[in-house]
Amino acid sequence: MITTNYLIIGSGVAGLTFAIKIAERFPDKKITIITKANEDESNTKYAQGGIAVVTDQTEDSYQKHIDDTLICGDGLCDVEVVKMVVTEGPKRLKELISWGAKFDKTSKGNFDLGKEGGHSQNRVVHHKDQTGYEIERAILEQVHQKENITVLNHYFAIDLITQNNSCFGAYALHEKTNEVFTFQADFTVLATGGIGHLYGHTTNPVIATGDGIAIAFRANAKIKEMEFIQFHPTALYESSPGSKFLISEAVRGFGAYLRTKKGHRFMMDYDERGDLASRDIVSQSINLELKKSEDDCVYLDCTHLDLDRFIKHFPMIYERCKSIGIDIAKDWIPVVPAQHYLCGGITVDKNGKTSIKDLFACGECSQTGLHGANRLASNSLLEALVYSDKIYEYLATNSIKKNTFNGILTEWKNTDKPEIQFNYLVKIKKELQFLMRENAGIVRFESDLPKAKEQLSNWQNEIQEICNTHQISVALYELLNMITIGSLIVQHSIERKDNRGGFMKVNH
């Protein structure tokens, strides 16, 4: 058994910033971070666009950022949460800079602010097109300097340890030895990111399988608004499945046009904001255009843009296109929508508290009320920074009476059972991804959802039984978690009666 004061599950911006702050405040306390891959592998690392923050009060204002967020959230945002997150943005940005994160500046030394879909002003602070990577680099460096933080790579959280609606830590499988470890903690923070690989076509890395939400659900935590899935409108189109390369929205903010194969600039047919409409509208519009034309993709036209400026702003995108034979000075970039972000998740209050005592959640796995029915571009890193700070403030300033665990913690035995065939898990996973794309994607059909629910229920029973009778593995539990998440998405989609933001359901 490993005992710690604070157990953090996940090593993206949300989990790491909380770890740094709590470690500095309580140098005698032990902080343990477990992460299922390498410590730098998270959704944070792949965030291209940046952080939406009001830094220029002459052109911009908190109120404008609040209004843009509320419009995008389509009537379902928590207004107080939106105000809190937006107004705390500058403080959190300053903190990142003090930790060594570098952001692009103009020749005059001001932030080089980008503009993305749904924003009325230029307010996106960025580091070229690799903002997430730069933030992850800087905060990991800080984490390594703290003697009271231990980072354990390749530990996969299987289940939370709960009793009488209180959390006492988690069980985690060490990927290399297949041994299950018991982590007993005073406080547990879920910062496990998104669900992308449930859909197969996604901008998320392969680790994004909804694990934190699934283990919270199994522990009876409240989960909310899982139907609101954000599809990024412009992922690089490649015929193979798996993680997709993201073409940042900032490229359209920079002046790129969306076109059909025949060259038609179709976005003005759907929204007066044209190419800079919010993500849900652009994704739904592309989806409808592709259904009409039966083409595989639409195109992003950058040929009219200043090439040198483009390369300076988007070096990674330029190089990736070049590597597959696309010359952006002459060629259009083929793009399709891909799953990008989950707006729902584990319900938390303004302090990041879940419905289970001593269990907290922040980042993409949480549902704070900020995003409502659709997330405004570049608000996710902002939310993660603000909520990791809120959890820290709450735990640092409140004396919280700890419940005691009655009885003996179960030690898992994982060696005396047969192994499950890996090929079988791969087969079910592929079928699951196809089912989710077809039945719970950008546009959902009322008649398909009950059938999807039934299939998911059958898989759930099947995989649960295998978990009971076979050796557990990361692949097996990831699949169980993905099926659990799929069931939540489908159930919440059945229950939602009105189309809002990123959710569209039609009778067909």
VEXZA-811679 format. One record per residue (C-alpha): residue in one letter; x negated, y negated, z. Coordinates in nm, 4 decimals, padded with zeros to 6 digits, always signed. Example, Ala and Ser with C-alpha at 12.3 -4.5 7.8 and 13.67 -1.06 7.14 Angstrom:
# residues 2
res	c1	c2	c3
a	-01.2300	+00.4500	+00.7800;
s	-01.3670	+00.1060	+00.7140;
END
This chain:
# residues 508
res	c1	c2	c3
m	+00.0000	+00.0000	+00.0000;
i	-00.1176	-00.3524	-00.0854;
t	+00.0007	-00.6269	+00.1476;
t	+00.0076	-00.9902	+00.0378;
n	+00.1750	-01.3155	+00.1408;
y	+00.2849	-01.4144	-00.2094;
l	+00.3385	-01.1688	-00.4925;
i	+00.3643	-01.3295	-00.8371;
i	+00.4746	-01.1100	-01.1264;
g	+00.3581	-01.2631	-01.4563;
s	+00.0626	-01.4779	-01.5604;
g	+00.2069	-01.7506	-01.7840;
v	+00.2264	-02.1194	-01.6980;
a	+00.5084	-02.0712	-01.4438;
g	+00.3406	-01.8044	-01.2314;
l	-00.0116	-01.9479	-01.2509;
t	+00.0757	-02.3073	-01.1592;
f	+00.2680	-02.1863	-00.8549;
a	-00.0306	-01.9699	-00.7556;
i	-00.2755	-02.2625	-00.7792;
k	-00.0602	-02.4913	-00.5644;
i	+00.0236	-02.2411	-00.2925;
a	-00.3411	-02.1270	-00.2780;
e	-00.4621	-02.4853	-00.2285;
r	-00.2014	-02.5566	+00.0378;
f	-00.2597	-02.2352	+00.2343;
p	-00.6237	-02.1279	+00.1907;
d	-00.5789	-01.8594	+00.4589;
k	-00.2853	-01.6958	+00.2780;
k	-00.3258	-01.4156	+00.0266;
i	-00.1820	-01.4599	-00.3240;
t	-00.1599	-01.1646	-00.5602;
i	-00.0743	-01.1990	-00.9295;
i	+00.0144	-00.8830	-01.1197;
t	+00.0451	-00.8885	-01.4955;
k	+00.1218	-00.6054	-01.7329;
a	-00.1433	-00.6883	-01.9941;
n	-00.4522	-00.9086	-01.9779;
e	-00.4128	-01.2171	-01.7627;
d	-00.4125	-01.4559	-02.0606;
e	-00.1444	-01.2659	-02.2534;
s	+00.1882	-01.4397	-02.2055;
n	+00.4515	-01.6341	-02.4005;
t	+00.2739	-01.9508	-02.2824;
k	-00.0314	-01.8693	-02.4906;
y	+00.1761	-01.8695	-02.8126;
a	+00.3627	-02.1970	-02.7520;
q	+00.2556	-02.4206	-03.0396;
g	+00.4675	-02.7331	-03.0149;
g	+00.3915	-02.8846	-02.6758;
i	+00.5581	-03.0365	-02.3692;
a	+00.8445	-03.2816	-02.4006;
v	+00.7595	-03.5659	-02.1602;
v	+00.8556	-03.9332	-02.1530;
t	+00.5181	-04.1089	-02.1499;
d	+00.6063	-04.4246	-02.3402;
q	+00.8749	-04.6205	-02.1548;
t	+00.8904	-04.8991	-02.4197;
e	+01.0098	-04.6837	-02.7131;
d	+01.1423	-04.3945	-02.5097;
s	+01.3245	-04.3524	-02.1765;
y	+01.4269	-04.0796	-01.9324;
q	+01.7862	-04.1433	-02.0316;
k	+01.7134	-04.0747	-02.3998;
h	+01.5399	-03.7449	-02.3130;
i	+01.8299	-03.6529	-02.0804;
d	+02.0852	-03.7333	-02.3534;
d	+01.8946	-03.5292	-02.6168;
t	+01.8802	-03.2316	-02.3772;
l	+02.2521	-03.2568	-02.2982;
i	+02.3509	-03.2841	-02.6663;
c	+02.1416	-02.9787	-02.7489;
g	+02.2861	-02.7816	-02.4526;
d	+02.6366	-02.8381	-02.5949;
g	+02.8219	-02.9154	-02.2719;
l	+02.6777	-02.6347	-02.0592;
c	+02.3714	-02.8012	-01.9023;
d	+02.3659	-02.8807	-01.5326;
v	+02.3336	-03.2607	-01.5515;
e	+02.1578	-03.2922	-01.2143;
v	+01.9018	-03.0299	-01.3132;
v	+01.8389	-03.2068	-01.6457;
k	+01.7777	-03.5379	-01.4665;
m	+01.5435	-03.3717	-01.2159;
v	+01.3352	-03.1901	-01.4773;
v	+01.3057	-03.4856	-01.7165;
t	+01.2087	-03.7397	-01.4494;
e	+00.9460	-03.5092	-01.2986;
g	+00.7788	-03.4483	-01.6351;
p	+00.5077	-03.7194	-01.6148;
k	+00.3912	-03.5994	-01.2688;
r	+00.3568	-03.2425	-01.3885;
l	+00.1714	-03.3524	-01.7035;
k	-00.0715	-03.5567	-01.4928;
e	-00.1332	-03.2460	-01.2818;
l	-00.2172	-03.0353	-01.5879;
i	-00.4633	-03.3003	-01.7057;
s	-00.6265	-03.3061	-01.3607;
w	-00.6748	-02.9287	-01.3963;
g	-00.8605	-02.9791	-01.7234;
a	-00.5934	-02.9367	-01.9933;
k	-00.6690	-03.1577	-02.2947;
f	-00.4025	-03.3171	-02.5151;
d	-00.4332	-03.4998	-02.8480;
k	-00.4809	-03.8753	-02.8369;
t	-00.4571	-04.1520	-03.0988;
s	-00.7564	-04.3712	-03.1893;
k	-00.6237	-04.6215	-02.9312;
g	-00.6394	-04.3582	-02.6567;
n	-00.2623	-04.3035	-02.6199;
f	-00.0984	-03.9623	-02.6439;
d	-00.0447	-03.8580	-03.0058;
l	+00.3247	-03.7808	-02.9588;
g	+00.5018	-03.5345	-03.1899;
k	+00.8693	-03.5260	-03.2782;
e	+01.0723	-03.2061	-03.2999;
g	+01.4280	-03.1060	-03.3877;
g	+01.6923	-03.2550	-03.1556;
h	+01.4618	-03.5295	-03.0173;
s	+01.5556	-03.8925	-03.0804;
q	+01.1979	-04.0113	-03.0112;
n	+00.8380	-03.8977	-03.0487;
r	+00.7700	-03.7487	-02.7016;
v	+00.6015	-03.4120	-02.7478;
v	+00.2562	-03.4049	-02.5881;
h	+00.0430	-03.1429	-02.7631;
h	-00.3000	-02.9955	-02.8261;
k	-00.3014	-02.9582	-03.2074;
d	-00.0750	-02.6572	-03.2751;
q	-00.2148	-02.4543	-02.9846;
t	-00.0726	-02.6318	-02.6807;
g	+00.0192	-02.3190	-02.4870;
y	-00.3234	-02.1666	-02.5466;
e	-00.4940	-02.4798	-02.4121;
i	-00.2719	-02.4918	-02.1000;
e	-00.3247	-02.1207	-02.0290;
r	-00.7035	-02.1701	-02.0630;
a	-00.7121	-02.4620	-01.8204;
i	-00.4910	-02.3128	-01.5506;
l	-00.6610	-01.9721	-01.5609;
e	-00.9883	-02.1510	-01.4971;
q	-00.8312	-02.3081	-01.1856;
v	-00.6941	-01.9730	-01.0686;
h	-01.0391	-01.8132	-01.0898;
q	-01.1803	-02.0840	-00.8639;
k	-00.9430	-01.9957	-00.5787;
e	-01.0877	-01.7333	-00.3492;
n	-00.7489	-01.6410	-00.2036;
i	-00.5947	-01.5511	-00.5412;
t	-00.6315	-01.1956	-00.6749;
v	-00.5315	-01.1291	-01.0360;
l	-00.4573	-00.7655	-01.1191;
n	-00.4389	-00.6887	-01.4900;
h	-00.2432	-00.3951	-01.6348;
y	-00.0067	-00.3596	-01.3391;
f	+00.3487	-00.3151	-01.4627;
a	+00.6295	-00.4005	-01.2171;
i	+00.8785	-00.1125	-01.2106;
d	+01.1250	-00.2171	-00.9439;
l	+01.1680	-00.4649	-00.6618;
i	+01.1651	-00.3484	-00.3001;
t	+01.4902	-00.4707	-00.1479;
q	+01.6982	-00.4074	+00.1613;
n	+02.0123	-00.5896	+00.2807;
n	+01.9796	-00.8368	-00.0079;
s	+01.6238	-00.9343	+00.0902;
c	+01.3137	-00.8777	-00.1212;
f	+00.9978	-00.7293	+00.0302;
g	+00.7764	-00.6980	-00.2775;
a	+00.7648	-00.4575	-00.5711;
y	+00.6473	-00.1207	-00.7007;
a	+00.4033	-00.1433	-00.9892;
l	+00.2512	+00.1133	-01.2226;
h	-00.1191	+00.0846	-01.2948;
e	-00.1339	+00.1335	-01.6680;
k	-00.4825	+00.2862	-01.6758;
t	-00.4408	+00.5461	-01.3978;
n	-00.0617	+00.5965	-01.4161;
e	-00.0523	+00.5563	-01.0373;
v	+00.2345	+00.3678	-00.8705;
f	+00.1306	+00.1050	-00.6132;
t	+00.3487	-00.0481	-00.3444;
f	+00.3061	-00.4236	-00.3062;
q	+00.4540	-00.5554	+00.0146;
a	+00.4989	-00.9323	+00.0152;
d	+00.6523	-01.2074	+00.2261;
f	+00.7725	-01.3832	-00.0901;
t	+00.8017	-01.2583	-00.4468;
v	+00.8085	-01.4812	-00.7562;
l	+00.9278	-01.3468	-01.0915;
a	+00.7599	-01.5294	-01.3801;
t	+00.7838	-01.2563	-01.6408;
g	+00.8811	-01.4493	-01.9532;
g	+01.1194	-01.3554	-02.2297;
i	+01.2871	-01.0693	-02.4148;
g	+01.1688	-01.1088	-02.7740;
h	+01.0797	-00.7487	-02.8555;
l	+01.4326	-00.6421	-02.7950;
y	+01.4930	-00.7848	-03.1434;
g	+01.1716	-00.6693	-03.3128;
h	+01.1596	-00.9818	-03.5323;
t	+01.0338	-01.2339	-03.2805;
t	+00.7743	-01.5030	-03.2212;
n	+00.7021	-01.3498	-02.8776;
p	+00.4066	-01.1200	-02.8074;
v	+00.4720	-00.7456	-02.7645;
i	+00.4804	-00.7758	-02.3837;
a	+00.8079	-00.9724	-02.3941;
t	+01.0537	-00.6981	-02.3026;
g	+01.2690	-00.8673	-02.0367;
d	+01.1145	-00.6743	-01.7454;
g	+01.1688	-00.9376	-01.4744;
i	+01.5360	-00.9849	-01.5576;
a	+01.5923	-00.6083	-01.5719;
i	+01.4319	-00.5378	-01.2330;
a	+01.6217	-00.8314	-01.0794;
f	+01.9477	-00.6950	-01.2236;
r	+01.8747	-00.3479	-01.0807;
a	+01.8257	-00.5169	-00.7424;
n	+02.1720	-00.6811	-00.7838;
a	+02.0482	-01.0357	-00.8443;
k	+02.2910	-01.2637	-01.0273;
i	+02.2214	-01.2909	-01.3993;
k	+02.3856	-01.5596	-01.6137;
e	+02.4429	-01.6635	-01.9766;
m	+02.2427	-01.3906	-02.1481;
e	+02.4434	-01.4506	-02.4654;
f	+02.2485	-01.7687	-02.5393;
i	+01.9554	-01.6471	-02.7447;
q	+01.7534	-01.9003	-02.9340;
f	+01.6270	-01.8062	-03.2754;
h	+01.3406	-02.0164	-03.4030;
p	+01.4374	-02.1245	-03.7524;
t	+01.0925	-02.1067	-03.9096;
a	+00.8866	-01.7963	-03.8451;
l	+00.6505	-01.7000	-04.1259;
y	+00.8289	-01.4435	-04.3433;
e	+00.6448	-01.1140	-04.3798;
s	+00.8243	-00.7955	-04.4776;
s	+00.6802	-00.5886	-04.1886;
p	+00.8586	-00.5811	-03.8455;
g	+00.6982	-00.6924	-03.5180;
s	+00.5727	-01.0252	-03.3852;
k	+00.6101	-01.3112	-03.6291;
f	+00.3773	-01.6062	-03.6679;
l	+00.5514	-01.9270	-03.5676;
i	+00.5587	-02.2276	-03.7971;
s	+00.6107	-02.5000	-03.5382;
e	+00.9114	-02.7308	-03.5575;
a	+00.6589	-03.0098	-03.5398;
v	+00.5838	-02.9335	-03.9074;
r	+00.9356	-03.0539	-03.9964;
g	+00.8857	-03.3452	-03.7552;
f	+00.5730	-03.4203	-03.9604;
g	+00.7857	-03.4438	-04.2747;
a	+00.8190	-03.0932	-04.4250;
y	+01.1440	-02.9987	-04.6076;
l	+01.3438	-02.6787	-04.5985;
r	+01.4430	-02.5503	-04.9426;
t	+01.6185	-02.2497	-05.0934;
k	+01.4336	-02.0327	-05.3432;
k	+01.5856	-02.2512	-05.6178;
g	+01.4510	-02.5654	-05.4526;
h	+01.7722	-02.7050	-05.3003;
r	+01.7227	-02.9058	-04.9764;
f	+02.0202	-02.7430	-04.8057;
m	+02.0033	-02.8818	-04.4504;
m	+02.1880	-03.2032	-04.5433;
d	+02.4838	-02.9788	-04.6376;
y	+02.5128	-02.8727	-04.2720;
d	+02.4018	-03.1625	-04.0515;
e	+02.3424	-03.5344	-04.0998;
r	+02.0044	-03.4972	-03.9223;
g	+01.8984	-03.2705	-04.2080;
d	+01.5697	-03.0879	-04.1456;
l	+01.5482	-03.2309	-03.7936;
a	+01.8753	-03.0854	-03.6662;
s	+01.8483	-02.8757	-03.3484;
r	+01.7256	-02.5171	-03.3654;
d	+02.0637	-02.3485	-03.3373;
i	+02.2040	-02.5434	-03.6314;
v	+01.8961	-02.4913	-03.8492;
s	+01.8860	-02.1161	-03.7720;
q	+02.2595	-02.0714	-03.8375;
s	+02.2298	-02.2749	-04.1590;
i	+01.9392	-02.0625	-04.2854;
n	+02.1304	-01.7471	-04.1896;
l	+02.4353	-01.8628	-04.3915;
e	+02.2190	-01.9634	-04.6922;
l	+02.0503	-01.6205	-04.6939;
k	+02.3881	-01.4450	-04.6732;
k	+02.5063	-01.6506	-04.9752;
s	+02.1944	-01.6018	-05.1866;
e	+02.0932	-01.2547	-05.0591;
d	+01.7344	-01.3831	-05.0641;
d	+01.4872	-01.2556	-04.8040;
c	+01.3780	-01.6016	-04.6876;
v	+01.3972	-01.9773	-04.7369;
y	+01.0949	-02.2045	-04.7823;
l	+00.9183	-02.4843	-04.6026;
d	+00.7826	-02.7382	-04.8476;
c	+00.4710	-02.9263	-04.7287;
t	+00.3324	-03.0019	-05.0758;
h	+00.4136	-03.3755	-05.0527;
l	+00.2329	-03.4213	-04.7192;
d	-00.1166	-03.5602	-04.6661;
l	-00.3295	-03.2434	-04.6618;
d	-00.6115	-03.3757	-04.4422;
r	-00.3667	-03.5025	-04.1790;
f	-00.1791	-03.1715	-04.1932;
i	-00.4988	-02.9698	-04.1353;
k	-00.5930	-03.1995	-03.8469;
h	-00.2522	-03.1540	-03.6786;
f	-00.1878	-02.7891	-03.7634;
p	-00.5222	-02.6123	-03.8113;
m	-00.3951	-02.2741	-03.6953;
i	-00.0897	-02.2820	-03.9236;
y	-00.3032	-02.3953	-04.2198;
e	-00.5570	-02.1147	-04.1647;
r	-00.2896	-01.8480	-04.1217;
c	-00.1160	-01.9493	-04.4445;
k	-00.4498	-01.9608	-04.6256;
s	-00.5395	-01.6104	-04.4977;
i	-00.2336	-01.4627	-04.6731;
g	-00.2829	-01.6567	-04.9963;
i	-00.0542	-01.9562	-04.9365;
d	-00.2072	-02.2895	-05.0394;
i	+00.0192	-02.5402	-04.8640;
a	-00.0890	-02.8193	-05.1019;
k	+00.0769	-02.6254	-05.3881;
d	+00.2849	-02.3406	-05.2387;
w	+00.5992	-02.3390	-05.0276;
i	+00.5782	-02.1406	-04.7029;
p	+00.8327	-01.8522	-04.6825;
v	+01.0187	-01.8676	-04.3486;
v	+01.3010	-01.6862	-04.1665;
p	+01.4596	-01.7280	-03.8238;
a	+01.3178	-01.5002	-03.5529;
q	+01.4114	-01.4521	-03.1871;
h	+01.2234	-01.7134	-02.9925;
y	+01.3687	-01.7913	-02.6521;
l	+01.6294	-01.6821	-02.3993;
c	+01.8340	-01.9638	-02.2421;
g	+02.0015	-01.7399	-01.9801;
g	+01.8421	-01.5147	-01.7198;
i	+01.8143	-01.4765	-01.3421;
t	+02.0334	-01.7393	-01.1769;
v	+01.8316	-01.9773	-00.9582;
d	+01.9083	-02.2934	-00.7609;
k	+01.7080	-02.6198	-00.7718;
n	+01.4379	-02.4604	-00.5545;
g	+01.3998	-02.1593	-00.7837;
k	+01.5759	-01.9327	-00.5316;
t	+01.7600	-01.6308	-00.6700;
s	+02.0671	-01.4749	-00.5073;
i	+01.8292	-01.2368	-00.3216;
k	+01.6517	-01.3712	-00.0125;
d	+01.2745	-01.4320	-00.0501;
l	+01.2915	-01.3672	-00.4253;
f	+01.2241	-01.6598	-00.6598;
a	+01.2139	-01.6920	-01.0378;
c	+01.0790	-01.9514	-01.2803;
g	+01.0019	-01.9923	-01.6490;
e	+01.1888	-01.8136	-01.9247;
c	+01.3175	-01.5282	-01.7084;
s	+01.5214	-01.7755	-01.5000;
q	+01.8478	-01.9559	-01.5684;
t	+01.8184	-02.3027	-01.4155;
g	+02.0948	-02.4904	-01.5958;
l	+01.8465	-02.7033	-01.7924;
h	+01.9070	-02.5537	-02.1362;
g	+02.2798	-02.4862	-02.1333;
a	+02.3857	-02.3227	-02.4587;
n	+02.0677	-02.4112	-02.6449;
r	+01.7195	-02.5248	-02.5447;
l	+01.5813	-02.8527	-02.6716;
a	+01.2423	-02.7981	-02.8377;
s	+00.9396	-02.8207	-02.6028;
n	+01.1540	-02.8316	-02.2886;
s	+01.0455	-02.4806	-02.1849;
l	+00.6884	-02.5558	-02.0729;
l	+00.8302	-02.8599	-01.8930;
e	+01.0876	-02.6454	-01.7100;
a	+00.8244	-02.3880	-01.6087;
l	+00.5998	-02.6614	-01.4643;
v	+00.8791	-02.8337	-01.2736;
y	+01.0322	-02.5174	-01.1276;
s	+00.7026	-02.3604	-01.0224;
d	+00.6463	-02.6889	-00.8336;
k	+00.9956	-02.6732	-00.6778;
i	+00.9325	-02.3195	-00.5479;
y	+00.5972	-02.4342	-00.4111;
e	+00.7503	-02.7400	-00.2394;
y	+01.0262	-02.5297	-00.0862;
l	+00.7896	-02.2653	+00.0504;
a	+00.5300	-02.5194	+00.1631;
t	+00.7674	-02.7458	+00.3557;
n	+01.0254	-02.5090	+00.5018;
s	+00.9711	-02.2673	+00.7865;
i	+01.1514	-01.9597	+00.6576;
k	+01.2466	-01.6804	+00.8886;
k	+01.1396	-01.3521	+00.7362;
n	+01.3617	-01.0466	+00.7525;
t	+01.1847	-00.7276	+00.8563;
f	+01.2000	-00.4110	+00.6531;
n	+01.3627	-00.1302	+00.8498;
g	+01.2326	+00.2144	+00.7805;
i	+00.9459	+00.3423	+00.5690;
l	+00.8660	+00.2203	+00.2188;
t	+00.8928	+00.5014	-00.0342;
e	+00.5652	+00.6090	-00.1901;
w	+00.6172	+00.7065	-00.5551;
k	+00.4784	+01.0319	-00.6852;
n	+00.4169	+01.0257	-01.0547;
t	+00.1975	+01.3202	-01.1402;
d	+00.3908	+01.6400	-01.0851;
k	+00.6449	+01.5789	-01.3660;
p	+00.6199	+01.6418	-01.7430;
e	+00.5329	+01.3556	-01.9800;
i	+00.7914	+01.2273	-02.2247;
q	+00.7122	+01.2398	-02.5963;
f	+00.5937	+00.8960	-02.7057;
n	+00.7402	+00.9397	-03.0572;
y	+01.0860	+00.9826	-02.9054;
l	+01.0545	+00.6471	-02.7221;
v	+00.9345	+00.4750	-03.0426;
k	+01.2360	+00.6144	-03.2330;
i	+01.4907	+00.4874	-02.9758;
k	+01.3142	+00.1502	-02.9541;
k	+01.3375	+00.0997	-03.3325;
e	+01.7058	+00.1940	-03.3283;
l	+01.7649	-00.0452	-03.0388;
q	+01.5908	-00.3343	-03.2176;
f	+01.7956	-00.2734	-03.5315;
l	+02.1191	-00.2577	-03.3285;
m	+02.0408	-00.5899	-03.1581;
r	+01.9516	-00.7688	-03.4831;
e	+02.2659	-00.6413	-03.6538;
n	+02.5137	-00.6801	-03.3668;
a	+02.3795	-00.9475	-03.1329;
g	+02.1774	-01.1758	-03.3603;
i	+02.2302	-01.5297	-03.4884;
v	+02.5930	-01.4633	-03.5846;
r	+02.7861	-01.1948	-03.3921;
f	+03.1017	-01.0206	-03.5054;
e	+03.3745	-00.9580	-03.2513;
s	+03.4430	-00.6074	-03.3819;
d	+03.0767	-00.4951	-03.3636;
l	+03.0158	-00.5803	-02.9983;
p	+03.2227	-00.3019	-02.8292;
k	+03.0528	-00.0386	-03.0497;
a	+02.7124	-00.1809	-02.9588;
k	+02.8108	-00.1743	-02.5906;
e	+02.9016	+00.1950	-02.6116;
q	+02.5754	+00.2872	-02.7859;
l	+02.3718	+00.0935	-02.5290;
s	+02.5560	+00.2666	-02.2447;
n	+02.4747	+00.6095	-02.3946;
w	+02.1057	+00.5171	-02.4282;
q	+02.1018	+00.3765	-02.0743;
n	+02.2271	+00.7075	-01.9294;
e	+01.9855	+00.9069	-02.1443;
i	+01.6746	+00.7026	-02.0549;
q	+01.7690	+00.6787	-01.6865;
e	+01.7897	+01.0571	-01.6724;
i	+01.4444	+01.0854	-01.8366;
c	+01.3055	+00.8397	-01.5765;
n	+01.4327	+01.0745	-01.3030;
t	+01.2924	+01.3936	-01.4545;
h	+00.9688	+01.2842	-01.6261;
q	+00.6493	+01.0979	-01.5481;
i	+00.7105	+00.7299	-01.5678;
s	+00.5084	+00.5197	-01.8095;
v	+00.5020	+00.1593	-01.9240;
a	+00.6611	+00.2550	-02.2580;
l	+00.9433	+00.4448	-02.0835;
y	+01.0261	+00.1656	-01.8387;
e	+00.9949	-00.1037	-02.1040;
l	+01.2547	+00.0833	-02.3062;
l	+01.4815	+00.1167	-02.0007;
n	+01.4438	-00.2573	-01.9383;
m	+01.5146	-00.3469	-02.3009;
i	+01.8314	-00.1357	-02.3025;
t	+01.9384	-00.3025	-01.9747;
i	+01.8816	-00.6478	-02.1287;
g	+02.0631	-00.5462	-02.4487;
s	+02.3641	-00.4357	-02.2430;
l	+02.3690	-00.7700	-02.0577;
i	+02.3484	-00.9694	-02.3830;
v	+02.6288	-00.7700	-02.5450;
q	+02.8515	-00.7809	-02.2329;
h	+02.8049	-01.1578	-02.1926;
s	+02.8690	-01.2004	-02.5686;
i	+03.1997	-01.0104	-02.5333;
e	+03.2993	-01.2293	-02.2354;
r	+03.2124	-01.5620	-02.4049;
k	+03.5253	-01.6895	-02.5809;
d	+03.3972	-02.0128	-02.7315;
n	+03.1109	-02.0842	-02.9697;
r	+02.8548	-02.3083	-02.8105;
g	+02.4997	-02.4092	-02.9005;
g	+02.3027	-02.1041	-03.0056;
f	+02.6012	-01.8704	-02.9682;
m	+02.8217	-01.7978	-03.2667;
k	+03.0833	-01.5191	-03.2654;
v	+03.3291	-01.4677	-03.5502;
n	+03.6292	-01.2427	-03.6078;
h	+03.5533	-01.0137	-03.8972;
END
